Amino acid sequence: MGRLSVEEFHRADKIPVVVVLDNVRSLNNIGAIFRTCDAFAVAGIALCGISATPPSAEIHKTALGAENSVDWHYYPTTAEAIDALVANGYTIVCLEQVHGSVSLDKFVPSPDAKYALVLGNEVDGVDQTIVDRADLCLEIPQSGTKHSLNVSVSGGVALWAFYSHYESQLNCEL
């Protein structure tokens, strides 16, 4: 299938997005997010608070090795991750349904910006103190009765939107 090795993936171009997991509790969700970040060549993952870290058999079950290909860092709090990312020039974007959020289908990433995409806890979403610090909130348009998606699914939808804007700029030779 011509896939990159883990070493080749580490050297390959990435989209300018770091995913921030704000107290995501399910190890299966964390693993699925690792796998999605690998698929869309995301620059890295910030695991925060109660979010578990590799190595973990439960994360590996859904990550299928992506926990080894995607760069990650653990922060005791999401605020610490946000501080570090802001200091490195990232625009903070929460994926959260809030007043004034921008519909994901209307969002166009700036070609010169770096983004930190914050995904929230399965029950409580992104912590309000982090939402308050965000430069922007994105919302996935939905028509069902629940108006919410599993965190790994919503992360995948949002990352596809970012990836589709940056894909042509990647140089990931197989």
Rosetta constraint file for C-alpha pairs under 8 A:
AtomPair CA 2 CA 174 HARMONIC 5.65 0.50
AtomPair CA 3 CA 174 HARMONIC 6.30 0.50
AtomPair CA 4 CA 8 HARMONIC 5.53 0.50
AtomPair CA 4 CA 9 HARMONIC 5.71 0.50
AtomPair CA 4 CA 174 HARMONIC 6.10 0.50
AtomPair CA 5 CA 9 HARMONIC 6.05 0.50
AtomPair CA 6 CA 10 HARMONIC 6.28 0.50
AtomPair CA 6 CA 68 HARMONIC 7.20 0.50
AtomPair CA 6 CA 69 HARMONIC 5.18 0.50
AtomPair CA 7 CA 11 HARMONIC 6.59 0.50
AtomPair CA 7 CA 69 HARMONIC 7.67 0.50
AtomPair CA 8 CA 12 HARMONIC 6.07 0.50
AtomPair CA 9 CA 69 HARMONIC 6.57 0.50
AtomPair CA 9 CA 172 HARMONIC 7.97 0.50
AtomPair CA 10 CA 69 HARMONIC 6.49 0.50
AtomPair CA 10 CA 70 HARMONIC 7.48 0.50
AtomPair CA 10 CA 71 HARMONIC 7.98 0.50
AtomPair CA 12 CA 171 HARMONIC 6.80 0.50
AtomPair CA 12 CA 172 HARMONIC 5.47 0.50
AtomPair CA 12 CA 173 HARMONIC 7.99 0.50
AtomPair CA 13 CA 41 HARMONIC 7.42 0.50
AtomPair CA 13 CA 170 HARMONIC 5.51 0.50
AtomPair CA 13 CA 171 HARMONIC 5.75 0.50
AtomPair CA 13 CA 172 HARMONIC 6.24 0.50
AtomPair CA 14 CA 41 HARMONIC 4.88 0.50
AtomPair CA 14 CA 42 HARMONIC 5.48 0.50
AtomPair CA 14 CA 43 HARMONIC 5.19 0.50
AtomPair CA 14 CA 170 HARMONIC 6.70 0.50
AtomPair CA 15 CA 40 HARMONIC 7.72 0.50
AtomPair CA 15 CA 41 HARMONIC 5.97 0.50
AtomPair CA 15 CA 42 HARMONIC 5.31 0.50
AtomPair CA 15 CA 43 HARMONIC 5.99 0.50
AtomPair CA 15 CA 162 HARMONIC 7.91 0.50
AtomPair CA 15 CA 163 HARMONIC 6.74 0.50
AtomPair CA 15 CA 166 HARMONIC 6.20 0.50
AtomPair CA 15 CA 167 HARMONIC 7.63 0.50
AtomPair CA 15 CA 170 HARMONIC 7.32 0.50
AtomPair CA 16 CA 42 HARMONIC 6.98 0.50
AtomPair CA 16 CA 43 HARMONIC 6.02 0.50
AtomPair CA 16 CA 113 HARMONIC 7.35 0.50
AtomPair CA 16 CA 114 HARMONIC 4.86 0.50
AtomPair CA 16 CA 115 HARMONIC 6.20 0.50
AtomPair CA 17 CA 42 HARMONIC 5.67 0.50
AtomPair CA 17 CA 43 HARMONIC 5.56 0.50
AtomPair CA 17 CA 44 HARMONIC 7.17 0.50
AtomPair CA 17 CA 114 HARMONIC 5.95 0.50
AtomPair CA 17 CA 115 HARMONIC 4.73 0.50
AtomPair CA 17 CA 116 HARMONIC 5.66 0.50
AtomPair CA 17 CA 117 HARMONIC 6.84 0.50
AtomPair CA 17 CA 162 HARMONIC 7.99 0.50
AtomPair CA 18 CA 42 HARMONIC 6.37 0.50
AtomPair CA 18 CA 43 HARMONIC 5.44 0.50
AtomPair CA 18 CA 44 HARMONIC 4.78 0.50
AtomPair CA 18 CA 45 HARMONIC 5.41 0.50
AtomPair CA 18 CA 46 HARMONIC 7.09 0.50
AtomPair CA 18 CA 115 HARMONIC 6.37 0.50
AtomPair CA 18 CA 116 HARMONIC 4.78 0.50
AtomPair CA 18 CA 117 HARMONIC 6.18 0.50
AtomPair CA 19 CA 42 HARMONIC 7.72 0.50
AtomPair CA 19 CA 44 HARMONIC 6.37 0.50
AtomPair CA 19 CA 45 HARMONIC 4.70 0.50
AtomPair CA 19 CA 46 HARMONIC 6.13 0.50
AtomPair CA 19 CA 116 HARMONIC 5.74 0.50
AtomPair CA 19 CA 117 HARMONIC 4.82 0.50
AtomPair CA 19 CA 118 HARMONIC 5.99 0.50
AtomPair CA 19 CA 119 HARMONIC 7.26 0.50
AtomPair CA 20 CA 45 HARMONIC 5.82 0.50
AtomPair CA 20 CA 46 HARMONIC 4.62 0.50
AtomPair CA 20 CA 47 HARMONIC 6.22 0.50
AtomPair CA 20 CA 48 HARMONIC 7.25 0.50
AtomPair CA 20 CA 78 HARMONIC 7.67 0.50
AtomPair CA 20 CA 81 HARMONIC 7.63 0.50
AtomPair CA 20 CA 116 HARMONIC 6.48 0.50
AtomPair CA 20 CA 117 HARMONIC 5.83 0.50
AtomPair CA 20 CA 118 HARMONIC 4.54 0.50
AtomPair CA 20 CA 119 HARMONIC 6.07 0.50
AtomPair CA 21 CA 45 HARMONIC 7.46 0.50
AtomPair CA 21 CA 46 HARMONIC 6.13 0.50
AtomPair CA 21 CA 47 HARMONIC 5.17 0.50
AtomPair CA 21 CA 48 HARMONIC 5.79 0.50
AtomPair CA 21 CA 51 HARMONIC 6.91 0.50
AtomPair CA 21 CA 78 HARMONIC 7.75 0.50
AtomPair CA 21 CA 118 HARMONIC 6.06 0.50
AtomPair CA 21 CA 119 HARMONIC 5.17 0.50
AtomPair CA 21 CA 120 HARMONIC 6.21 0.50
AtomPair CA 21 CA 121 HARMONIC 7.80 0.50
AtomPair CA 22 CA 47 HARMONIC 7.17 0.50
AtomPair CA 22 CA 48 HARMONIC 5.44 0.50
AtomPair CA 22 CA 49 HARMONIC 6.81 0.50
AtomPair CA 22 CA 51 HARMONIC 7.27 0.50
AtomPair CA 22 CA 78 HARMONIC 5.72 0.50
AtomPair CA 22 CA 118 HARMONIC 6.68 0.50
AtomPair CA 22 CA 119 HARMONIC 5.97 0.50
AtomPair CA 22 CA 120 HARMONIC 4.84 0.50
AtomPair CA 22 CA 121 HARMONIC 6.03 0.50
AtomPair CA 22 CA 126 HARMONIC 6.29 0.50
AtomPair CA 22 CA 127 HARMONIC 7.38 0.50
AtomPair CA 23 CA 47 HARMONIC 7.77 0.50
AtomPair CA 23 CA 48 HARMONIC 5.68 0.50
AtomPair CA 23 CA 49 HARMONIC 5.08 0.50
AtomPair CA 23 CA 50 HARMONIC 4.88 0.50
AtomPair CA 23 CA 51 HARMONIC 4.96 0.50
AtomPair CA 23 CA 78 HARMONIC 7.73 0.50
AtomPair CA 23 CA 120 HARMONIC 6.59 0.50
AtomPair CA 23 CA 121 HARMONIC 5.30 0.50
AtomPair CA 24 CA 29 HARMONIC 7.60 0.50
AtomPair CA 24 CA 30 HARMONIC 7.09 0.50
AtomPair CA 24 CA 48 HARMONIC 7.92 0.50
AtomPair CA 24 CA 50 HARMONIC 6.69 0.50
AtomPair CA 24 CA 51 HARMONIC 4.95 0.50
AtomPair CA 24 CA 119 HARMONIC 7.92 0.50
AtomPair CA 24 CA 120 HARMONIC 6.28 0.50
AtomPair CA 24 CA 121 HARMONIC 4.52 0.50
AtomPair CA 24 CA 122 HARMONIC 6.34 0.50
AtomPair CA 25 CA 29 HARMONIC 7.90 0.50
AtomPair CA 25 CA 30 HARMONIC 7.98 0.50
AtomPair CA 25 CA 50 HARMONIC 6.25 0.50
AtomPair CA 25 CA 51 HARMONIC 5.51 0.50
AtomPair CA 25 CA 52 HARMONIC 7.32 0.50
AtomPair CA 25 CA 121 HARMONIC 6.69 0.50
AtomPair CA 25 CA 122 HARMONIC 7.12 0.50
AtomPair CA 26 CA 30 HARMONIC 6.35 0.50
AtomPair CA 26 CA 51 HARMONIC 7.75 0.50
AtomPair CA 26 CA 122 HARMONIC 7.98 0.50
AtomPair CA 27 CA 31 HARMONIC 6.10 0.50
AtomPair CA 27 CA 51 HARMONIC 7.75 0.50
AtomPair CA 27 CA 52 HARMONIC 6.55 0.50
AtomPair CA 27 CA 58 HARMONIC 5.73 0.50
AtomPair CA 27 CA 59 HARMONIC 5.04 0.50
AtomPair CA 28 CA 32 HARMONIC 6.13 0.50
AtomPair CA 28 CA 58 HARMONIC 6.20 0.50
AtomPair CA 28 CA 59 HARMONIC 5.58 0.50
AtomPair CA 28 CA 61 HARMONIC 7.15 0.50
AtomPair CA 28 CA 62 HARMONIC 5.80 0.50
AtomPair CA 29 CA 33 HARMONIC 6.11 0.50
AtomPair CA 29 CA 59 HARMONIC 7.87 0.50
AtomPair CA 29 CA 62 HARMONIC 7.77 0.50
AtomPair CA 29 CA 151 HARMONIC 6.97 0.50
AtomPair CA 29 CA 152 HARMONIC 5.40 0.50
AtomPair CA 30 CA 34 HARMONIC 6.28 0.50
AtomPair CA 30 CA 51 HARMONIC 7.60 0.50
AtomPair CA 30 CA 52 HARMONIC 7.64 0.50
AtomPair CA 30 CA 59 HARMONIC 6.21 0.50
AtomPair CA 30 CA 63 HARMONIC 7.82 0.50
AtomPair CA 30 CA 152 HARMONIC 7.41 0.50
AtomPair CA 31 CA 35 HARMONIC 6.31 0.50
AtomPair CA 31 CA 58 HARMONIC 7.56 0.50
AtomPair CA 31 CA 59 HARMONIC 4.29 0.50
AtomPair CA 31 CA 60 HARMONIC 6.09 0.50
AtomPair CA 31 CA 61 HARMONIC 7.02 0.50
AtomPair CA 31 CA 62 HARMONIC 4.77 0.50
AtomPair CA 31 CA 63 HARMONIC 4.10 0.50
AtomPair CA 31 CA 64 HARMONIC 7.76 0.50
AtomPair CA 31 CA 66 HARMONIC 7.84 0.50
AtomPair CA 31 CA 67 HARMONIC 7.28 0.50
AtomPair CA 32 CA 36 HARMONIC 6.22 0.50
AtomPair CA 32 CA 59 HARMONIC 7.82 0.50
AtomPair CA 32 CA 62 HARMONIC 5.16 0.50
AtomPair CA 32 CA 63 HARMONIC 5.33 0.50
AtomPair CA 32 CA 152 HARMONIC 6.10 0.50
AtomPair CA 33 CA 37 HARMONIC 6.03 0.50
AtomPair CA 33 CA 63 HARMONIC 7.42 0.50
AtomPair CA 33 CA 152 HARMONIC 5.49 0.50
AtomPair CA 33 CA 155 HARMONIC 7.02 0.50
AtomPair CA 33 CA 156 HARMONIC 7.35 0.50
AtomPair CA 34 CA 38 HARMONIC 6.25 0.50
AtomPair CA 34 CA 45 HARMONIC 7.74 0.50
AtomPair CA 34 CA 63 HARMONIC 5.60 0.50
AtomPair CA 34 CA 66 HARMONIC 5.58 0.50
AtomPair CA 34 CA 67 HARMONIC 5.84 0.50
AtomPair CA 34 CA 70 HARMONIC 6.78 0.50
AtomPair CA 35 CA 39 HARMONIC 6.27 0.50
AtomPair CA 35 CA 62 HARMONIC 7.27 0.50
AtomPair CA 35 CA 63 HARMONIC 4.75 0.50
AtomPair CA 35 CA 64 HARMONIC 7.06 0.50
AtomPair CA 35 CA 65 HARMONIC 7.80 0.50
AtomPair CA 35 CA 66 HARMONIC 5.11 0.50
AtomPair CA 35 CA 67 HARMONIC 7.48 0.50
AtomPair CA 36 CA 40 HARMONIC 6.23 0.50
AtomPair CA 36 CA 156 HARMONIC 6.12 0.50
AtomPair CA 36 CA 159 HARMONIC 7.92 0.50
AtomPair CA 37 CA 41 HARMONIC 5.89 0.50
AtomPair CA 37 CA 42 HARMONIC 4.94 0.50
AtomPair CA 37 CA 44 HARMONIC 7.50 0.50
AtomPair CA 37 CA 45 HARMONIC 7.98 0.50
AtomPair CA 37 CA 66 HARMONIC 7.99 0.50
AtomPair CA 37 CA 70 HARMONIC 6.90 0.50
AtomPair CA 37 CA 159 HARMONIC 7.71 0.50
AtomPair CA 38 CA 42 HARMONIC 6.38 0.50
AtomPair CA 38 CA 66 HARMONIC 5.94 0.50
AtomPair CA 38 CA 69 HARMONIC 6.80 0.50
AtomPair CA 38 CA 70 HARMONIC 5.91 0.50
AtomPair CA 40 CA 159 HARMONIC 7.01 0.50
AtomPair CA 40 CA 160 HARMONIC 7.03 0.50
AtomPair CA 40 CA 163 HARMONIC 6.00 0.50
AtomPair CA 41 CA 163 HARMONIC 7.92 0.50
AtomPair CA 42 CA 70 HARMONIC 7.50 0.50
AtomPair CA 43 CA 70 HARMONIC 7.40 0.50
AtomPair CA 43 CA 71 HARMONIC 7.02 0.50
AtomPair CA 44 CA 70 HARMONIC 5.84 0.50
AtomPair CA 44 CA 71 HARMONIC 4.74 0.50
AtomPair CA 44 CA 72 HARMONIC 5.39 0.50
AtomPair CA 45 CA 70 HARMONIC 7.31 0.50
AtomPair CA 45 CA 71 HARMONIC 6.38 0.50
AtomPair CA 45 CA 72 HARMONIC 4.56 0.50
AtomPair CA 45 CA 73 HARMONIC 6.50 0.50
AtomPair CA 46 CA 72 HARMONIC 5.68 0.50
AtomPair CA 46 CA 73 HARMONIC 5.07 0.50
AtomPair CA 46 CA 74 HARMONIC 5.80 0.50
AtomPair CA 46 CA 75 HARMONIC 6.93 0.50
AtomPair CA 46 CA 81 HARMONIC 6.73 0.50
AtomPair CA 47 CA 51 HARMONIC 5.66 0.50
AtomPair CA 47 CA 52 HARMONIC 7.20 0.50
AtomPair CA 47 CA 53 HARMONIC 6.96 0.50
AtomPair CA 47 CA 72 HARMONIC 7.12 0.50
AtomPair CA 47 CA 73 HARMONIC 6.14 0.50
AtomPair CA 47 CA 74 HARMONIC 4.71 0.50
AtomPair CA 47 CA 75 HARMONIC 6.17 0.50
AtomPair CA 48 CA 74 HARMONIC 5.85 0.50
AtomPair CA 48 CA 75 HARMONIC 4.85 0.50
AtomPair CA 48 CA 76 HARMONIC 5.69 0.50
AtomPair CA 48 CA 77 HARMONIC 5.31 0.50
AtomPair CA 48 CA 78 HARMONIC 5.12 0.50
AtomPair CA 48 CA 81 HARMONIC 7.28 0.50
AtomPair CA 49 CA 75 HARMONIC 6.60 0.50
AtomPair CA 49 CA 76 HARMONIC 4.88 0.50
AtomPair CA 49 CA 77 HARMONIC 4.83 0.50
AtomPair CA 49 CA 78 HARMONIC 6.49 0.50
AtomPair CA 53 CA 59 HARMONIC 7.95 0.50
AtomPair CA 53 CA 74 HARMONIC 7.23 0.50
AtomPair CA 54 CA 59 HARMONIC 6.85 0.50
AtomPair CA 54 CA 60 HARMONIC 7.90 0.50
AtomPair CA 54 CA 67 HARMONIC 6.64 0.50
AtomPair CA 55 CA 59 HARMONIC 7.59 0.50
AtomPair CA 55 CA 60 HARMONIC 7.67 0.50
AtomPair CA 55 CA 67 HARMONIC 7.93 0.50
AtomPair CA 56 CA 60 HARMONIC 6.08 0.50
AtomPair CA 57 CA 61 HARMONIC 6.11 0.50
AtomPair CA 58 CA 62 HARMONIC 7.31 0.50
AtomPair CA 59 CA 63 HARMONIC 5.92 0.50
AtomPair CA 59 CA 67 HARMONIC 7.81 0.50
AtomPair CA 60 CA 64 HARMONIC 5.24 0.50
AtomPair CA 60 CA 65 HARMONIC 6.14 0.50
AtomPair CA 60 CA 66 HARMONIC 7.88 0.50
AtomPair CA 60 CA 67 HARMONIC 7.03 0.50
AtomPair CA 63 CA 67 HARMONIC 6.13 0.50
AtomPair CA 65 CA 69 HARMONIC 7.04 0.50
AtomPair CA 66 CA 70 HARMONIC 5.94 0.50
AtomPair CA 67 CA 71 HARMONIC 7.80 0.50
AtomPair CA 75 CA 80 HARMONIC 6.31 0.50
AtomPair CA 75 CA 81 HARMONIC 5.86 0.50
AtomPair CA 76 CA 80 HARMONIC 7.18 0.50
AtomPair CA 77 CA 81 HARMONIC 6.78 0.50
AtomPair CA 78 CA 82 HARMONIC 6.18 0.50
AtomPair CA 78 CA 130 HARMONIC 7.56 0.50
AtomPair CA 79 CA 83 HARMONIC 6.08 0.50
AtomPair CA 79 CA 130 HARMONIC 6.86 0.50
AtomPair CA 80 CA 84 HARMONIC 6.27 0.50
AtomPair CA 81 CA 85 HARMONIC 6.15 0.50
AtomPair CA 82 CA 86 HARMONIC 5.95 0.50
AtomPair CA 82 CA 92 HARMONIC 7.45 0.50
AtomPair CA 83 CA 87 HARMONIC 6.13 0.50
AtomPair CA 84 CA 88 HARMONIC 6.38 0.50
AtomPair CA 85 CA 89 HARMONIC 6.44 0.50
AtomPair CA 85 CA 90 HARMONIC 5.34 0.50
AtomPair CA 85 CA 116 HARMONIC 7.13 0.50
AtomPair CA 86 CA 90 HARMONIC 5.03 0.50
AtomPair CA 86 CA 91 HARMONIC 6.83 0.50
AtomPair CA 86 CA 92 HARMONIC 7.42 0.50
AtomPair CA 89 CA 114 HARMONIC 6.86 0.50
AtomPair CA 90 CA 113 HARMONIC 7.10 0.50
AtomPair CA 90 CA 114 HARMONIC 4.83 0.50
AtomPair CA 90 CA 115 HARMONIC 5.08 0.50
AtomPair CA 90 CA 116 HARMONIC 5.98 0.50
AtomPair CA 91 CA 113 HARMONIC 7.03 0.50
AtomPair CA 91 CA 114 HARMONIC 6.03 0.50
AtomPair CA 91 CA 115 HARMONIC 4.75 0.50
AtomPair CA 91 CA 116 HARMONIC 6.00 0.50
AtomPair CA 91 CA 134 HARMONIC 7.83 0.50
AtomPair CA 91 CA 135 HARMONIC 6.23 0.50
AtomPair CA 92 CA 115 HARMONIC 6.02 0.50
AtomPair CA 92 CA 116 HARMONIC 4.93 0.50
AtomPair CA 92 CA 117 HARMONIC 6.45 0.50
AtomPair CA 92 CA 118 HARMONIC 7.39 0.50
AtomPair CA 92 CA 133 HARMONIC 7.69 0.50
AtomPair CA 92 CA 134 HARMONIC 4.95 0.50
AtomPair CA 92 CA 135 HARMONIC 5.24 0.50
AtomPair CA 92 CA 136 HARMONIC 6.62 0.50
AtomPair CA 93 CA 115 HARMONIC 6.74 0.50
AtomPair CA 93 CA 116 HARMONIC 5.86 0.50
AtomPair CA 93 CA 117 HARMONIC 4.93 0.50
AtomPair CA 93 CA 118 HARMONIC 6.07 0.50
AtomPair CA 93 CA 134 HARMONIC 5.68 0.50
AtomPair CA 93 CA 135 HARMONIC 6.02 0.50
AtomPair CA 93 CA 136 HARMONIC 4.91 0.50
AtomPair CA 93 CA 137 HARMONIC 5.41 0.50
AtomPair CA 93 CA 138 HARMONIC 6.92 0.50
AtomPair CA 94 CA 117 HARMONIC 5.77 0.50
AtomPair CA 94 CA 118 HARMONIC 4.62 0.50
AtomPair CA 94 CA 119 HARMONIC 6.55 0.50
AtomPair CA 94 CA 126 HARMONIC 7.18 0.50
AtomPair CA 94 CA 130 HARMONIC 7.99 0.50
AtomPair CA 94 CA 131 HARMONIC 6.35 0.50
AtomPair CA 94 CA 134 HARMONIC 6.37 0.50
AtomPair CA 94 CA 136 HARMONIC 6.51 0.50
AtomPair CA 94 CA 137 HARMONIC 4.66 0.50
AtomPair CA 94 CA 138 HARMONIC 6.18 0.50
AtomPair CA 95 CA 117 HARMONIC 6.88 0.50
AtomPair CA 95 CA 118 HARMONIC 6.05 0.50
AtomPair CA 95 CA 119 HARMONIC 5.82 0.50
AtomPair CA 95 CA 120 HARMONIC 7.66 0.50
AtomPair CA 95 CA 126 HARMONIC 7.74 0.50
AtomPair CA 95 CA 137 HARMONIC 5.74 0.50
AtomPair CA 95 CA 138 HARMONIC 4.90 0.50
AtomPair CA 95 CA 139 HARMONIC 5.90 0.50
AtomPair CA 95 CA 140 HARMONIC 7.96 0.50
AtomPair CA 95 CA 155 HARMONIC 8.00 0.50
AtomPair CA 95 CA 158 HARMONIC 7.88 0.50
AtomPair CA 96 CA 101 HARMONIC 7.52 0.50
AtomPair CA 96 CA 119 HARMONIC 7.84 0.50
AtomPair CA 96 CA 120 HARMONIC 7.88 0.50
AtomPair CA 96 CA 125 HARMONIC 7.01 0.50
AtomPair CA 96 CA 126 HARMONIC 6.72 0.50
AtomPair CA 96 CA 137 HARMONIC 6.05 0.50
AtomPair CA 96 CA 138 HARMONIC 6.06 0.50
AtomPair CA 96 CA 139 HARMONIC 5.66 0.50
AtomPair CA 97 CA 101 HARMONIC 6.44 0.50
AtomPair CA 97 CA 137 HARMONIC 7.57 0.50
AtomPair CA 97 CA 138 HARMONIC 7.26 0.50
AtomPair CA 97 CA 139 HARMONIC 5.39 0.50
AtomPair CA 98 CA 137 HARMONIC 7.26 0.50
AtomPair CA 98 CA 139 HARMONIC 7.90 0.50
AtomPair CA 100 CA 137 HARMONIC 7.64 0.50
AtomPair CA 101 CA 136 HARMONIC 7.09 0.50
AtomPair CA 101 CA 137 HARMONIC 4.78 0.50
AtomPair CA 101 CA 138 HARMONIC 5.25 0.50
AtomPair CA 101 CA 139 HARMONIC 5.98 0.50
AtomPair CA 102 CA 106 HARMONIC 6.93 0.50
AtomPair CA 102 CA 107 HARMONIC 6.76 0.50
AtomPair CA 102 CA 136 HARMONIC 7.62 0.50
AtomPair CA 102 CA 137 HARMONIC 6.18 0.50
AtomPair CA 102 CA 138 HARMONIC 4.80 0.50
AtomPair CA 102 CA 139 HARMONIC 5.92 0.50
AtomPair CA 103 CA 107 HARMONIC 6.58 0.50
AtomPair CA 103 CA 138 HARMONIC 5.77 0.50
AtomPair CA 103 CA 139 HARMONIC 4.93 0.50
AtomPair CA 103 CA 140 HARMONIC 5.95 0.50
AtomPair CA 103 CA 141 HARMONIC 6.24 0.50
AtomPair CA 104 CA 138 HARMONIC 5.61 0.50
AtomPair CA 104 CA 139 HARMONIC 5.56 0.50
AtomPair CA 104 CA 140 HARMONIC 5.32 0.50
AtomPair CA 104 CA 141 HARMONIC 7.04 0.50
AtomPair CA 104 CA 158 HARMONIC 7.15 0.50
AtomPair CA 104 CA 161 HARMONIC 7.46 0.50
AtomPair CA 105 CA 140 HARMONIC 7.56 0.50
AtomPair CA 105 CA 141 HARMONIC 7.63 0.50
AtomPair CA 105 CA 161 HARMONIC 7.81 0.50
AtomPair CA 107 CA 138 HARMONIC 7.86 0.50
AtomPair CA 108 CA 165 HARMONIC 7.57 0.50
AtomPair CA 109 CA 113 HARMONIC 7.38 0.50
AtomPair CA 109 CA 162 HARMONIC 6.98 0.50
AtomPair CA 109 CA 165 HARMONIC 7.19 0.50
AtomPair CA 111 CA 166 HARMONIC 7.89 0.50
AtomPair CA 118 CA 126 HARMONIC 7.21 0.50
AtomPair CA 119 CA 125 HARMONIC 7.36 0.50
AtomPair CA 119 CA 126 HARMONIC 6.33 0.50
AtomPair CA 119 CA 151 HARMONIC 6.75 0.50
AtomPair CA 119 CA 155 HARMONIC 6.79 0.50
AtomPair CA 120 CA 124 HARMONIC 7.13 0.50
AtomPair CA 120 CA 125 HARMONIC 4.14 0.50
AtomPair CA 120 CA 126 HARMONIC 3.91 0.50
AtomPair CA 120 CA 127 HARMONIC 7.07 0.50
AtomPair CA 120 CA 151 HARMONIC 7.03 0.50
AtomPair CA 121 CA 125 HARMONIC 4.58 0.50
AtomPair CA 121 CA 126 HARMONIC 6.17 0.50
AtomPair CA 121 CA 151 HARMONIC 7.50 0.50
AtomPair CA 122 CA 150 HARMONIC 6.97 0.50
AtomPair CA 122 CA 151 HARMONIC 6.15 0.50
AtomPair CA 126 CA 130 HARMONIC 6.75 0.50
AtomPair CA 126 CA 131 HARMONIC 6.57 0.50
AtomPair CA 127 CA 131 HARMONIC 6.41 0.50
AtomPair CA 128 CA 132 HARMONIC 6.03 0.50
AtomPair CA 129 CA 133 HARMONIC 6.54 0.50
AtomPair CA 130 CA 134 HARMONIC 6.32 0.50
AtomPair CA 131 CA 137 HARMONIC 7.48 0.50
AtomPair CA 140 CA 154 HARMONIC 7.54 0.50
AtomPair CA 140 CA 157 HARMONIC 7.93 0.50
AtomPair CA 140 CA 158 HARMONIC 7.63 0.50
AtomPair CA 142 CA 147 HARMONIC 5.86 0.50
AtomPair CA 142 CA 148 HARMONIC 7.77 0.50
AtomPair CA 143 CA 147 HARMONIC 6.92 0.50
AtomPair CA 149 CA 153 HARMONIC 6.24 0.50
AtomPair CA 149 CA 154 HARMONIC 5.65 0.50
AtomPair CA 150 CA 154 HARMONIC 6.11 0.50
AtomPair CA 151 CA 155 HARMONIC 5.92 0.50
AtomPair CA 152 CA 156 HARMONIC 6.12 0.50
AtomPair CA 153 CA 157 HARMONIC 6.29 0.50
AtomPair CA 154 CA 158 HARMONIC 6.18 0.50
AtomPair CA 155 CA 159 HARMONIC 5.93 0.50
AtomPair CA 156 CA 160 HARMONIC 6.04 0.50
AtomPair CA 157 CA 161 HARMONIC 6.52 0.50
AtomPair CA 158 CA 162 HARMONIC 6.52 0.50
AtomPair CA 159 CA 163 HARMONIC 5.92 0.50
AtomPair CA 160 CA 164 HARMONIC 5.90 0.50
AtomPair CA 161 CA 165 HARMONIC 6.76 0.50
AtomPair CA 162 CA 166 HARMONIC 6.58 0.50
AtomPair CA 163 CA 167 HARMONIC 5.48 0.50
AtomPair CA 166 CA 170 HARMONIC 6.89 0.50
